[in-house]
Amino acid sequence: MEEKVIIITGAYFGIGEVMDVETKKMRREVAAMEKEQDQSQSQSIIQSDSVFSLCTDLPYLNSFLHWTYDPSLATVQIAYRQTQVDPSKWVSWAINPTSLLMSGSQALIAFQLSNGTMKAYTSPVADYQTELKEGDLSFPVSDLTATFSNAEMIIFATLQLQNTTTTLNQIWQSGPVTSDDKLGMHETSGPNVQSMGLFNLLSGNSGSTGGGSGSGKGPTNSKITKRNIHGVANAVSWGIMMPVGALIARYLKVFKSADPAWFYLHVTCQTSAYIIGIAGWATGLQLGSQSPGIQYTSHRSIGIGLFCLGTLQVFALLIRPQKDHKYRLFWNIYHHSVGYTVIILSIVNIFKGFDILNPEKKWQQGYTAIIVVLAIIAVFLEAYTWYLVVRRKQEAAIEEEKMPHGMNRTRGFNNGYDARTNGRF
């Protein structure tokens, strides 16, 4: 016996047969079952007498999809439901026949007009600068209606599919409505750029680009992988290895026993960070080219700037003057200034990346903890190395005073100079 999902004024539940709801016995049974129902979001209510065979919780924007698929007629009846919706918001659910992109999607739109009535219509999305204007889709749509009640907006429709595939690309969205009933641009970060994925009409399995479980494969998982590579590679290289390399150069060279090992450690650390960072940077450019309508201008601009400054630092090593060269001081000033600028911009851009990718809080908290630890280490080493430098100067001065007048003054001068250079140059 086919199991159906029945949505009746307060709960939906699976039964094998629809009984006469007018009898007192059925009323008692319904009341008992309602009381025992799990109160999770997936079992929230659609105020309708519609019957759907399958439903799924969508992982973003408090959304759910209910549907019944008829293979013989190639039709699917859907109810897209979004909860916690403000009256000044529009919602949409779309199918893209060709890809998991906003451009080319065939959308169902619903929102509440300023007079309190609901408007539902279809809108083909041709590009990323769309205004969601009304128009016919690439497939027939019938029975299109929408409801809004108790902060819950629902779109009902029947779709006439044009191909035989049972796995579809779905995109769902939400954005603001202006006072003159115009649709505004949705957010371009967080859940609003993760709300897309695949779903199977027969099994009910679904997947999202944001990492939802299910049958999402191919382009979905590929994009997830690229985003993860971009984030991890840049956080490790620009955000951790670069600061560590700077700490090595600034503080280890004060210790005479670490010379020249500190230099090779510094070069190895920064070169490795640069190579890994280039891989993360290139992955970010590729992600941007695959999402032409989604622009993170500041994040992208800082990333390009970091690549240019990092490349200058690498090539600057090829023209590094000798220690006693008259231009070495100016080279040091340039090298240190660009290096510290890269570190500061890297940390700022990584936190911008966290805002864009919107991962679990533990990742941002973990990176923050690493930066705090490195900052504490830097403060301690800064104080300690200055102490060493001052002590060496004092020892050099005492040694010079002990020498006979006029004897080996040059040596005393050089000892003081060595103390300073070992400390800071």
C-alpha positions in Angstrom: 0.0 0.0 0.0 1.5 3.4 -1.0 2.4 5.6 1.9 1.4 9.2 1.6 2.4 12.4 3.5 -0.8 14.1 4.5 -0.6 17.7 5.7 -3.6 18.7 7.8 -3.9 21.9 10.0 -1.1 21.2 12.3 0.9 18.1 11.5 1.7 15.7 8.7 2.0 12.0 9.2 2.3 8.8 7.2 -0.8 6.5 7.0 -1.7 3.7 4.7 -5.3 4.7 4.2 -7.2 8.0 4.5 -10.1 7.5 7.0 -13.2 9.6 7.6 -11.9 12.5 9.5 -15.5 13.5 10.5 -15.9 10.6 12.9 -15.1 11.1 16.6 -12.8 8.1 16.5 -10.7 9.6 13.8 -10.6 12.9 15.6 -9.2 11.2 18.7 -6.6 9.3 16.7 -5.5 12.5 15.0 -5.2 14.3 18.3 -3.2 11.5 19.8 -0.8 11.3 16.8 -0.4 15.1 16.9 0.6 15.0 20.5 3.2 12.3 19.8 4.7 14.0 16.8 8.3 15.2 16.8 8.2 19.0 16.9 11.2 19.4 14.6 11.2 21.8 11.6 10.9 19.0 9.2 7.5 18.2 10.7 6.2 21.8 10.7 2.8 22.3 9.0 1.6 23.5 5.7 -1.9 24.9 6.1 -3.3 23.1 3.1 -5.3 20.0 2.2 -2.6 19.0 -0.3 -1.1 15.5 -0.3 2.6 15.0 -1.0 4.5 11.8 -1.3 8.0 13.1 -0.3 9.5 15.9 1.7 13.0 17.0 2.6 14.6 19.6 4.9 16.8 22.0 2.9 20.0 22.9 4.8 19.8 26.7 4.5 17.3 29.6 4.9 14.9 27.6 7.1 13.5 25.9 4.0 11.6 22.7 3.2 10.4 21.1 0.0 7.4 18.8 -0.4 6.6 17.1 -3.7 4.7 14.4 -5.6 6.2 13.0 -8.8 4.1 11.4 -11.5 6.5 9.6 -13.9 3.8 8.7 -16.4 2.8 12.3 -16.9 6.3 13.8 -16.2 4.8 16.2 -13.7 5.8 17.2 -10.2 3.6 18.9 -7.7 5.7 21.0 -5.3 5.2 23.0 -2.1 8.3 25.1 -1.2 8.1 26.3 2.3 10.3 28.9 4.1 9.8 29.6 7.8 10.8 32.6 10.0 10.1 34.9 7.0 9.5 38.6 7.5 6.5 40.1 5.7 8.9 42.4 3.8 10.8 39.5 2.3 10.4 37.6 -1.0 11.1 33.9 -1.4 11.9 31.8 -4.4 12.5 28.2 -5.5 14.0 27.4 -8.9 15.1 24.6 -11.1 18.1 25.1 -13.4 17.9 22.6 -16.3 21.6 22.8 -17.1 23.8 23.6 -14.1 24.0 24.5 -10.4 24.1 28.3 -11.1 21.7 31.1 -10.6 22.0 32.2 -14.3 19.7 30.0 -16.4 17.5 29.0 -13.5 13.7 28.9 -13.8 12.3 30.5 -10.7 9.0 30.6 -8.8 8.7 33.8 -6.9 6.3 34.8 -4.1 6.0 37.8 -1.8 3.4 39.8 0.1 2.2 43.1 -1.5 1.9 46.2 0.5 -1.9 45.8 0.5 -1.5 42.4 2.3 -2.3 40.1 -0.7 0.1 37.5 -2.0 1.7 37.6 -5.4 3.2 34.5 -7.0 4.7 34.4 -10.5 7.4 32.8 -12.7 10.7 34.4 -13.6 13.4 33.1 -15.9 16.8 34.2 -14.7 18.9 35.1 -17.7 21.9 36.6 -15.8 23.2 37.8 -12.5 21.9 41.3 -12.8 18.3 40.1 -12.9 15.4 42.1 -11.4 13.3 38.9 -11.3 10.9 40.2 -13.8 7.8 38.1 -14.6 8.0 35.8 -17.6 7.4 32.3 -18.9 9.7 29.5 -17.9 11.3 26.9 -20.2 8.7 24.4 -19.0 4.9 24.8 -18.3 3.8 25.7 -14.8 0.2 25.5 -13.5 -1.6 25.9 -10.2 0.9 28.5 -9.0 -0.2 30.0 -5.7 1.4 31.2 -2.5 0.4 31.7 1.1 1.8 33.6 4.1 0.9 32.9 7.7 2.7 32.8 11.0 6.0 33.9 9.5 5.8 31.0 7.0 5.6 31.5 3.2 4.7 28.7 0.9 4.8 28.4 -2.9 2.5 25.8 -4.5 2.9 24.8 -8.2 2.7 21.9 -10.7 5.7 21.6 -13.1 5.6 19.8 -16.4 9.1 18.5 -16.8 10.7 18.5 -20.3 13.2 15.6 -19.9 13.2 12.2 -18.3 15.9 12.9 -15.6 14.8 12.4 -12.1 17.7 14.4 -10.5 17.3 18.1 -10.7 19.4 21.2 -9.9 17.5 23.3 -7.3 18.2 26.8 -6.0 16.2 28.5 -3.3 16.5 32.1 -2.2 15.2 35.0 -0.1 15.6 38.8 -0.3 14.0 42.1 0.7 10.9 43.8 -0.7 10.9 47.6 -0.9 7.9 49.8 0.2 6.8 50.1 -3.4 6.7 46.3 -3.9 10.0 46.1 -5.8 12.3 43.1 -5.2 15.7 43.9 -3.8 19.0 42.0 -4.1 19.5 39.0 -1.8 22.6 38.8 0.5 25.8 37.7 -1.3 27.3 35.8 1.5 26.6 33.1 4.0 23.5 30.9 3.5 22.3 32.9 0.5 25.2 31.7 -1.6 25.0 28.1 -0.3 21.3 27.5 -0.9 21.6 25.3 -4.0 22.0 21.6 -4.7 20.6 18.5 -6.2 17.5 16.5 -5.3 16.1 13.2 -6.6 12.5 13.1 -7.4 12.2 9.4 -6.7 14.3 8.8 -3.6 13.9 12.2 -2.0 17.7 12.4 -1.4 19.1 15.9 -1.6 22.4 17.6 -1.4 23.6 21.2 -1.2 26.7 23.1 -2.2 27.0 24.1 1.4 27.8 20.5 2.4 24.4 19.0 3.0 24.3 15.2 2.9 22.5 13.3 0.2 23.0 12.6 -3.4 24.7 15.9 -4.4 27.6 15.0 -6.7 29.6 16.3 -9.6 29.5 20.2 -9.8 28.2 20.4 -6.2 31.0 18.5 -4.5 33.5 20.0 -6.9 32.6 23.5 -5.8 32.7 22.5 -2.1 36.1 21.1 -2.6 37.5 24.2 -4.3 36.1 26.4 -1.6 37.6 24.3 1.1 41.0 24.2 -0.7 40.9 28.0 -1.2 40.1 28.7 2.5 42.5 26.2 4.1 45.4 26.9 1.8 45.2 30.7 2.3 44.6 30.4 6.1 47.6 28.1 6.5 50.0 30.0 4.1 49.2 33.7 4.3 47.6 33.6 7.7 49.9 31.3 9.7 53.2 30.5 7.9 53.9 34.1 6.9 53.6 35.4 10.5 55.7 32.5 11.7 58.4 33.2 9.1 58.5 36.8 10.2 58.9 35.8 13.9 61.9 33.6 12.9 63.6 36.5 11.0 63.0 39.1 13.7 63.9 37.2 16.8 66.0 34.1 16.1 68.8 36.1 14.6 69.4 37.8 17.9 70.8 34.6 19.2 74.3 34.1 17.8 74.0 30.3 17.9 71.1 30.5 15.5 73.1 32.2 12.8 72.9 31.5 9.8 70.2 28.8 10.5 67.6 31.5 11.1 68.0 32.8 7.6 67.4 29.5 5.9 64.4 28.8 8.1 63.0 32.2 7.3 63.5 31.7 3.5 62.1 28.1 3.6 59.0 29.1 5.6 58.2 32.2 3.5 58.8 30.5 0.2 56.6 27.5 1.1 53.9 29.9 2.3 54.1 31.8 -1.0 53.8 28.6 -3.1 50.8 27.3 -1.0 49.3 30.8 -1.1 49.5 31.0 -4.8 47.6 27.7 -5.1 44.9 29.0 -2.8 44.8 32.4 -4.7 44.4 30.6 -8.1 41.6 28.5 -6.7 39.8 31.6 -5.5 40.1 33.2 -9.0 38.6 30.0 -10.5 35.7 30.1 -8.0 35.1 33.7 -9.0 35.0 32.9 -12.7 32.5 30.2 -12.0 30.2 32.6 -10.2 30.3 35.8 -12.3 27.3 37.4 -10.5 28.7 37.0 -7.0 31.4 39.6 -6.3 33.3 40.0 -3.1 35.1 43.2 -4.2 37.2 43.9 -1.0 38.2 40.3 -0.5 39.2 39.9 -4.1 41.1 43.2 -4.2 43.1 42.4 -1.1 43.9 38.9 -2.4 45.3 40.4 -5.7 47.3 42.9 -3.7 48.7 40.2 -1.5 49.8 38.2 -4.6 51.6 41.2 -6.0 53.3 42.1 -2.7 54.3 38.5 -2.1 55.8 38.2 -5.6 57.8 41.4 -5.0 59.2 40.0 -1.8 60.3 36.9 -3.6 62.1 38.8 -6.4 63.6 41.2 -3.8 65.7 38.4 -2.6 67.5 38.3 -5.9 68.7 41.8 -5.5 69.5 41.8 -1.8 72.7 43.8 -1.2 75.5 42.6 1.0 75.4 43.6 4.7 78.1 46.3 4.2 76.6 47.8 1.1 75.5 51.4 1.3 72.0 50.5 0.1 71.4 47.6 2.5 69.6 49.9 5.0 67.1 51.0 2.4 66.6 47.4 1.2 65.9 46.4 4.9 63.3 49.1 5.3 61.5 48.1 2.1 61.7 44.4 2.9 60.3 44.8 6.5 57.6 47.3 5.5 56.3 45.1 2.7 56.5 42.0 4.8 54.5 43.4 7.7 52.0 44.9 5.3 51.5 41.4 3.8 50.9 39.9 7.2 48.4 42.5 8.3 46.4 42.3 5.0 46.5 38.5 5.1 44.9 38.3 8.5 42.2 40.9 7.6 41.4 39.0 4.4 41.2 35.6 6.1 38.5 37.0 8.4 36.7 38.4 5.4 36.9 34.9 4.0 35.3 33.5 7.1 32.4 35.9 6.7 31.9 34.8 3.1 32.2 31.0 3.5 30.4 31.1 6.9 31.9 27.8 8.2 31.3 26.4 11.6 32.3 28.8 14.4 35.0 26.4 15.6 37.2 27.1 12.5 37.2 30.9 13.0 37.7 30.5 16.7 40.6 28.1 16.1 42.3 30.5 13.7 41.7 33.4 16.1 43.4 31.4 18.9 46.4 30.7 16.7 46.8 34.4 16.0 46.5 35.3 19.6 49.1 32.8 20.6 51.5 34.1 17.9 50.9 37.7 19.1 51.7 36.7 22.7 54.9 34.9 21.6 55.9 38.0 19.6 55.4 40.3 22.6 57.5 38.1 24.9 60.3 37.7 22.3 60.2 41.5 21.6 60.8 42.3 25.2 63.4 39.5 25.7 65.5 40.4 22.5 65.6 44.1 23.4 66.9 43.1 26.8 69.6 41.0 25.1 70.5 43.9 22.8 70.7 46.4 25.6 72.8 44.0 27.7 75.3 43.4 24.9 75.7 47.2 24.4 76.4 47.6 28.1 79.0 44.8 28.1 80.7 46.2 25.0 80.9 49.6 26.7 82.4 48.1 29.8 84.9 46.2 27.8 85.9 49.3 25.9 86.4 51.3 29.2 88.7 48.6 30.5 91.1 48.9 27.6 94.2 51.2 27.8 93.6 54.7 26.5 94.0 54.8 22.7 94.4 51.0 22.3 92.2 49.2 19.9 89.4 51.8 19.9 88.2 50.3 16.6 87.5 47.0 18.2 85.3 48.5 20.9 83.4 50.4 18.3 82.8 47.2 16.2 81.7 45.3 19.3 79.0 47.8 19.9 77.9 47.8 16.3 77.8 44.0 16.3 75.5 44.1 19.3 73.1 46.4 17.5 73.2 44.5 14.2 72.7 41.2 15.8 69.7 42.6 17.5 67.8 44.4 14.7 69.4 44.3 11.2 
